[in-house]
Amino acid sequence: MTTQTTKKPLVLVDGSSYLFRAFHAMPALTNSSGEPTGAVRGVISMIRRLQKDYPNSSVVVIFDAKGPTFRNEIYADYKAHRPPMPNELRLQIEPIHQIIKAMGLPLLVIDGVEADDVIGTLANEATSKGIEVIVSTGDKDLAQLVSQHVTLINTMNDRTTTIESLQEKFGFGPELFIDYLALMGDKVDNIPGVPGVGDKTALALLQGLGSLDSIYQQLDRIAELNFRGSKSMAKKLEEYKEQAYLSRTLATIKTDVDLPISLETINIKDADNEALIALFTQLEFKGWLEELLGNQQQEAPAESKQAPANYQTIYTKKDFQDWLDRLKKAPIIAFDTETTSLNYMDAEIVGVSFAVQAGEAAYVPVAHTYPGCPEQLDRNWVLAQLKPLLEAEKPGKVGQNLKYDMSVLARYDIELQGIAADTMLESYVLNSTATRHDMDSLALKYLGYKTTHYEEVAGKGAKQITFDQVGIEQAAPYAAEDADITLQLHHTLKPKLEAESKLASLCDSVEKPLISVLSRMERHGALIDCGLLNKQSTELAKRLTELEQQAYDAAGQTFNLGSPKQLQEIFFEKLKLPVIKKTPKGQPSTAEPVLQELALDYPLPKLILEYRGLSKLKSTYTDRLPEQINPHTGRVHTSFHQAVTATGRLSSSDPNLQNIPIRSAEGRRIRQAFIAPEGYNIVSADYSQIELRIMAHLSADSGLKNAFAHGMDVHKATAAEVFGVPHEQVTDNQRRNAKAINFGLIYGMSAFGLAKQLGISRQSAQEYIDLYFERYPGVLNYMESIRQQAADQGYVETLMGRRLYLPEIRSRNAMQRKAAERTAINAPMQGTAADIIKQAMIAVNQWLMMEDIKASMIMQVHDELVFEVQQDHVALLTENIKSLMEKTTQLDVPLLVEVGIGNNWDEAH
């Protein structure tokens, strides 16, 4: 390629736009074999014209890929209402692609994004290198890409779109076009926009007040604009603010897609005349057979580099001292560690970075060890200088996933204090489902900034090196950027939180203080009995072998029990079992819910289910847990995650403590391997029926509240109400059915689901549910109101105000909408339970820190806290933790905590 842009602009062809426009514009042409050819002729005609109009240019053709894109992850209903592609159009896609390739033109179809995003990325790269760009499209959305160097052309009507033409038509330039789309929405793409805002209203708002951000900063001025509906528009905009910004996100074309091609590698080949002749002959495009054209291969200019931010690498004590003085005077600083490992128990500090203002940061390398590495400051000296600062309440420290840094610093006898904010948690509390909460994702979402990824400095996969081996010249800007961007994120996220007082309080009073609680728990770890696990592994291996043989006998042949394909063949072709469900590709499913249903009537699926369950236990726990024991502590150290689940519950990994089964004997045996050291006991404190109690509080149902207030067996009380029998005459089966109803309804279970669980008819299940709602009308009222609330505002809340966004609650897809409604019913209960136990952890931790007691909180699993306690202190601990946990939150019904004591976790629970 060349920078002589007046002669050789880059031409980017929106193939997907052409495809549909050509299909609808051209007559329904076919060849003599009946193959449709109209769209093929239309698309190729337009591309050939572009080659003639821009004979010296590189022409790149871009099409949408099949399947969902990142926008579907953001908004499930994106493009959901588009009708399926007509078969006669689908048949023409492959011939079009074949012709384009045979013409020697690059053809891009990138999964996970749209053609617009690929065009935007290439246009962005080209303009940054001084190359003019022509985007050939009929899609108005691409007007946002227009600049002094990017022009749109529409070969269907010969219309050109420039900055000037946009200004003339709309009264503003391309910089506001995304906001225009965000306000109006787009029915074709199902971008919601703001209800009631059409073309004229959007123009009036943008021309009068400027950008979307500016509009929301000046809502009080909207009435002055004097357009139709201006008096009530501010209220509507406020109501649909989240939707407006979601719409802007959906409408924004990405300009940083990771492409398999760049300007340097665009390869315009000579036309493959033989292939074109064959294709044109088959499609009967006789007039083109003698007009085969090729394009010249062009070279791209050297890549231009952006000017770096003001980042400093510190090698001398003087420079370090200068920065330390600045840090001490700053009200708030961003701090980050660079280490040798993601495992907080093994990680060695390689360097530290900090920032006090946006765009300015420093990196202090202390342990890079590669050959030829420059001399660095001594790690112990640097940490000794930082220790008073890091252990002081002031300045406030901001970080991204500070729990990790806290745990790493603890290995160097530094107890991090004065945490002002964790950007990961700020983002999570703002909206747990809007994005991933890693720094790279947050920088893109909130700052529009693409960070340097770890793989870019350390490599990928097997070739990845540890950070101490990364050259300081690459490591320093990467590390300094971490601190800089973290500080910028905090300055962006903090006002968003402060605008929602409940969310700000939740972040400050629950999530932030929990950081140190979790760090302490993780570092303490849990003691494991390896001998018991090894014995169980041996027994499981024997049982798995037995199950394999039984499965072979039931199938009448040997096969791979882990192969879905072989299971399909045996189940549905050989044994003729009923097909319950199909995969997206149309194959009979062998997923676990299908096997569970088949297992009710057939022996082989039951054997497969047992085999799968035991195999997972063996590989995940009995084999793996001994390997996860830290050689220095002799314990396993899980990682608790605050910013993963949508509801606020903690999750854990390496090992995952949340998924150890408790209902099976094998699962309980794994819990038996979590043992107390000599002279200690394991104590388990578990909230009893906490979600049902929260339901009683939220629904204010007098029947449920009465049962809990009087300490009744709530399932027995429900059975007595539903089945109309005296409390003392309730049978075990009636209580079991009532329990299924109690728990099923708080998870939004339907009559179909209840019938399946109880093994009764759907009609009987519906009668049970109707009786339940007759006796507990408050529950029905709550469920109906929470569904409506979710539909109205797009989210539900916990008692503490944690928001649980439900992007599919307004979906036109009934299945998606029903699933969101079920979540809406349960999420406030599950989320409130999560908030309660987090508050309990903080309260219990504070008490443990103040008391002279030899006890440690070692695990949190669902509604349970697990402690390791010296036997002499067990009575004191159990009395106090029960009281603290029960008084953490005041509900209209009492919270009840059941405490157990044992030599291992299973005994204690």
Residue, then its C-alpha position, 0 to 999 in steps of 0.5 A: m500500500t502507499t500513502q499517495t491517498t489521492k490515487k490509491p484509497l483503501v476500498l472496504v466493501d460491506g458485503s453483507s449490506y450488498l447481499f441483502r440489497a442485491f437480493h431485494a433489488m435484482p429480479a429473481l434470476t436463475n440459471s438453467s439448472g434452477e439455481p438462484t443467481g440474482a443476488v450473486r450477479g448484483v453483488i459481483s456487479m457492484i464490486r466490479r464497478l468499484q474496481k473500475d472506479y478505483p483501479n489503483s486501490s486495494v479492495v477488501v470485501i467483508f461479510d457477517a459471520k454466522g452465529p451470535t456476536f459480542r452484542n448478543e452477549i451484551y443484549a440477548d435480543y439484538k437482531a432477535h426479530r429479524p426473520p430467517m434468511p430466505n433459502e434462495l438467498r442462503l444458496q447464493i452466499e457460497p458462490i459469491h464468496q467463491i467468485i470474490k476469492a477467485m477475483g483475487l480479493p481478500l474476503l473477511v468473515i470474522d466470528g463474534v463481530e459484525a462486518d461493520d466492526v471489521i470495516g471500522t477496524l480496518a478504516n481506523e488502522a488505515t486512517s492512522k497511517g494516512i490512507e484514505v478510505i472508501v467504505s462502500t455500503g448501503d448501511k446508514d450506521l456506518a456514517q459514524l466512521v465518516s471523517q476527513h479521511v473516510t467517505l461512504i459511497n452507495t453504488m445502488n444510488d450513487r450517494t456519497t456521505t461526507i462530513e459536509s453532507l452529514q452536517e447539511k442533512f442532520g445539523f451535526g457531524p459523524e461525532l454525534f451519529i452514534d448518539y443519534l442511533a442510540l436515542m432513536g434505536d433501530k427496529v431492524d437490529n432491535i436496538p431499543g433506543v428511547p421509547g417515543v424518540g423519533d428522528k425529529t426528537a433525536l435531531a432536536l436533542l442533539q442539535g440543541l444540547g450536544s452529545l448523549d452525555s451532554i443531554y443527560q447532564q442538562l436534562d433540565r434544559i430539554a423543556e426549553l428546546n420547544f419541540r413536540g413532547s419536550k416538556s415530558m421528555a426529560k422524565k422519559l430520558e431519565e427513565y430509559k437512561e440505561q436503555a439509551y446507553l445500552s443502545r449506544t453500546l450496541a450501535t457503536i462500531k468496534t474499531d479494535v477487532d483482533l483481525p487475522i489480516s492487517l494493512e501490511t498483509i492485505n494480499i491482492k492476488d491475480a485473478d484465478n481465471e480458470a476458477l472464474i470461468a468455471l463459476f461464470t459458466q456454471l452460473e451462466f454469466k456469459g457477458w463476464l467470461e471475457e472481462l476477467l480483471g485482476n488487482q495489483q498487490q500493494e504494500a502497506p506503509a510502516e505502522s505508526k506508533q502512538a505517543p506514550a503516556n508519561y510513564q517512568t521506570i525507577y532505577t535509583k533511590k533518588d527517583f524512588q524517594d521523589w515518587l515516595d514523597r509524591l505518594k505520601k502527599a497524594p489523597i489517593i494512589a493506584f497501586d499494583t504488584e507484578t509477580t511471578s505467578l497467579n497463585y498468591m501463595d507462591a507469587e514473588i514480587v517482580g516489581v511494583s507500580f503506582a499512579v497519582q494522576a491520570g496519564e502519569a505513573a511509575y514502575v519500580p523493577v526489583a526482581h527481573t532476572y533475565p540475562g543482561c538485565p539492568e541493575q535494579l533497586d533491592r526488593n527488600w529495600v523498596l518494600a521496606q520503604l513502602k511498608p509504612l505507606l501501604e500499612a497506613e490508612k492514608p493515602g487511600k489505595v486503589g487497585q484492581n483485584l486488590k485481594y491478590d495484591m494484599s495476599v502477595l504483600a502479606r508474604y513480605d510481612i506487609e499488611l495492606q491497609g487504607i483500601a479506598a476502592d477496588t475497581m473490579l468490585e466497583s464495576y461488579v456492584l454497578n452491574s454484575t452482568a454488563t461486562r467481565h470485570d477484568m481491567d482490560s474489559l473495564a478499560l474498553k467499556y468505561l474508558g474506550y481504551k485498549t490496554t496492553h494485554y499480558e500476552e503481548v509482553a509475556g507471550k502465549g501458551a507454552k512459550q509464555i514466560t514469567f514476568d521476571q523474564v520480561g524485558i524491563e523496557q516492555a514490562a515497565p510501560y505495561a505495569a505503569e499502564d496497569a496503575d494508570i488505567t486503574l486510577q482512571l477507572h476509579h475516577t470514572l466508576k466512583p461517580k457512577l456509584e455515588a449517584e446510586s447511594k445504595l450501591a455505593s453503600l453496598c460497595d463500601s460496607v460489604e464488598k470492600p471490607l470483605i477483601s481482607v476477610l477473604s484474603r485472610m481465609e485464603r491464606h490460612g487454608a484448609l487441612i486435608d487428609c491425603g490418606l483418606l482421599n487416596k483410599q477413596s480414589t482407589e475405591l472410586a476407580k474400582r467402582l468405575t470399572e464395575l460401572e463400565q462393565q455393567a454399562y457394556d452388558a446393558a448396551g451389549q457392546t463395549f464403548n467409550l462412556g464419555s463419548p456423546k457420539q457413541l452414546q447417541e448411537i447406542f441409545f437411539e439407534k441400537l436401543k431405540l430409546p425415546v429422543i427427549k431433546k435435540t442438540p442445536k445441530g439436530q442430533p439427539s441430546t445426551a446431556e445430563p437432564v436428558l439422562q436423568e429423565l431417561a434414567l427413570d425408565y431405562p438402566l443404561p442412562k442410570l449407569i451412565l449418570e452414576y459413572r459421570g458423577l463418580s468420575k467427576l468426583k474422582s478427577t476433581y477432588t479425590d485425585r486433585l485435592p492432594e495435588q493442590i496441597n501447598p508444600h510450604t503450608g501443608r494445606v489447600h488454599t482456594s481462591f474466593h471470587q467476589a465478582v463472578t456470579a450475577t447474584g452476589r454469591l461468592s464462588s471459589s476455584d482451585p479447589n472449587l469448594q462450592n460444588i462438593p456434593i453433600r447429598s451423596a455418600e461419596g460427596r460427604r466422604i470428600r468433606q470428611a477429608f477436610i480435617a481439624p489439626e490436633g487439638y482443634n475442631i471444625v465448627s460449621a455454622d449454617y443459616s437454616q432455610i434462609e431463602l424461605r425466610i427471606m421470601a417470608h420477609l419480602s412477600a410479607d405473607s402472614g402464613l409463612k411469617n407465622a410459621f417461622a415466628h413460632g419456630m414451626d417446621v415450615h415444610k410441615a406447616t405448608a403441608a398442613e395448609v396445602f393438604g388441609v390436614p392437622h399439623e400432627q397428621v401430616t405424613d412424611n410424603q406430604r411434607r416431602n411434597a410441601k418441601a418441593i413446593n416451597f423450594g420450587l416456587i422460590y426458584g420459579m418452578s412451573a407446574f410441569g417442573l413440579a410434576k416432573q420432580l414429584g412424579i405426578s401429573r401436571q394437573s395434580a402439580q397445578e392443583y398443589i400450586d393453586l392450593y399453596f397460593e390460596r393459603y399463602p396469597g402474599v407469595l403470589n402477590y410478591m411473585e407477580s409484582i416482582r415480575q412486573q418490577a423486573a419488566d418495568q426497570g430491567y432489574v430487581e434488587t436485594l434488601m441491601g439494594r444490590r441490583l440484578y440486571l435481567p437483560e432478557i426480561r423484555s425479550r420477545n422470545a417467550m422462552q428467554r423471557k420466562a427464564a428471566e422471570r424465574t430469575a427475577i423471582n429468585a434473584p432477590m432471595q439468593g442475592t439477599a442471602a449472599d449479602i447477609i452471609k457477607q455481612a456475617m463474615i465481616a462481623v465474625n471476622q471483626w469479633l475474632m480479631m478483637e478476641d483472644i481466641k484461637a480460631s480461624m474462619i477457613m471456608q464459606v460455602h453457600d449459606e455456611l461458614v466453616f471454622e477451625v477452632q482450638q478445642d478449649h475455645v469451641a464453646l465461646l466461638t459457637e455461642n458468639i458466632k451464632s449470635l452474630m450471624e443471627k443478628t447480622t440483618q433484621l428481617d420480619v422473621p427470625l434468622l436461625v443458624e445451626v452450629g455443628i462441631g466435629n473432627n472434620w467438615d462432614e461431622a460438623h455439618 
